[in-house]
């Protein structure tokens, strides 16, 4: 069973840069540690952030949530948000995919 996690929230206008910087630290650590069989992406439009995480091997999010940088990011995330955090976690079986692989935008 694979794990798919979708998280969406809006941050306070004065917290956009801080939230993005904390999120980027997670990606930096992931690139350095190269966890296997996972995909993780962050999308943003203005103050709206969407995180998408897929673990292709297990119904588990430890590959991301266990990282020290993620613990720093998540510690005060609710205080940076302008409203509730929508989080959906699903244990699913991947049937097929296209383009869902380790290619990420580099900025």
C-alpha positions in Angstrom: 0.0 0.0 0.0 1.3 3.4 -0.9 0.8 6.7 1.0 -0.5 9.8 -0.7 -0.7 13.0 1.4 -2.2 16.3 0.2 -2.0 19.4 2.4 -3.4 22.8 1.5 -3.4 26.0 3.5 -3.2 29.8 3.3 -0.6 31.6 5.2 -0.8 35.1 6.6 0.6 37.7 4.1 3.5 38.6 6.4 4.4 34.9 6.7 4.6 33.9 3.0 8.4 34.3 2.7 9.1 32.5 6.0 6.8 29.6 5.1 8.5 29.3 1.7 12.0 29.4 3.2 11.1 26.7 5.8 9.6 24.6 3.1 12.6 24.9 0.9 14.8 23.7 3.7 12.9 20.4 3.7 13.6 20.0 -0.1 17.3 20.9 0.5 17.5 18.2 3.1 15.7 15.7 0.9 18.1 16.4 -1.9 21.0 15.8 0.4 19.7 12.6 2.0 17.9 11.3 -1.2 15.1 9.2 0.4 14.1 6.4 -2.0 10.7 5.7 -3.4 9.1 9.1 -2.5 7.9 12.1 -4.4 7.3 15.4 -2.8 6.2 18.7 -4.4 5.3 22.2 -3.2 3.0 24.4 -5.1 2.1 28.1 -4.4 -0.3 30.7 -5.6 0.0 34.0 -3.7 -0.5 32.9 0.0 -2.0 29.5 -0.9 0.4 26.5 -0.5 -0.2 22.9 -1.5 2.1 20.1 -0.6 1.8 16.7 -2.3 3.7 13.7 -1.0 3.7 10.2 -2.3 5.5 7.2 -0.8 5.7 4.5 -3.4 6.8 1.8 -0.9 4.7 2.2 2.2 1.7 3.7 3.8 4.0 6.0 5.8 5.1 9.6 5.7 8.2 9.2 7.9 10.5 9.9 4.8 9.4 13.5 5.1 8.0 14.0 8.6 11.0 12.4 10.2 13.4 15.0 8.7 14.8 17.6 11.2 14.0 20.4 8.7 10.4 19.2 8.5 10.1 19.2 12.2 11.3 22.9 12.2 8.9 23.7 9.4 5.9 22.0 11.0 6.5 23.3 14.6 4.7 26.6 14.2 2.9 26.1 10.8 -0.5 26.8 12.4 0.6 30.2 13.7 1.7 31.1 10.1 -1.6 30.2 8.7 -4.6 32.5 8.1 -7.1 29.6 8.5 -7.4 25.9 8.9 -5.0 23.4 7.3 -6.7 20.9 5.0 -4.9 17.5 5.2 -5.8 14.4 3.4 -3.9 11.1 3.9 -4.7 8.1 1.9 -3.3 4.6 1.8 -3.7 3.5 -1.8 -2.5 1.1 -4.4 -0.9 2.9 -7.4 -2.4 1.6 -10.6 -0.3 3.6 -13.1 1.2 7.1 -13.5 2.8 9.4 -16.0 5.3 12.1 -15.1 5.2 11.3 -11.4 8.9 10.6 -10.9 12.0 12.3 -9.5 12.0 15.3 -11.8 11.7 18.5 -9.9 11.8 22.2 -10.8 15.1 23.7 -9.7 15.1 27.3 -8.6 
